[in-house]
Amino acid sequence: MSILVTGLFVVQLLVGGYMYGFVLGAGQRDSNARATRIPDLVAFAHPVLAVVTFASWLAHLATGERGFAWVTFGLLLLTASGGAVMALKTLTGPAVVDRPSPRQGILEPGDPAEVRVAEKQIPRTAVVLHGLTFLMLTIGALLVALGVAD
């Protein structure tokens, strides 16, 4: 089970990093998205907590201490709160910010790319894969923490 959980962690980090690239690209010259609705604190804390959670799991693997598995499980739940916020922002709402800021005036509303949000460009399959993998990962970590599987 530990090997499966480790593999699920790797999938989580890779898919999460892929999706995070869209958010980081908002407002960049090569991105056609100019904004994001994901709060800055969540956009920062979620990936940091994910790495800390994986480090806790690696500590469990290195020491065999079940306490690290429990810490991993708790951190997974904490990390999920930020993930839920990001998933809701990604899967709901319009693909543009509420109101464009015109460059030329009322008659010329400006470039529509100015109002696109980054999270709407993330493929839904990536969001669903990330969520389903999280569920399997959390169940696996709980089973290891309980000592049911190892």
Secondary structure, 3 states (H helix, E strand, C coil): CHHHHHHHHHHHHHHHHHHHHHHHCCCCCCCCCCECCCCHHHHHHHHHHHHHHHHHHHHHHHHCCHHHHHHHHHHHHHHHHHHHHHHHHHHCCCCECCCCCCCCCCCCCCCHHHHEEHHHHCCHHHHHHHHHHHHHHHHHHHHHHHCCCC
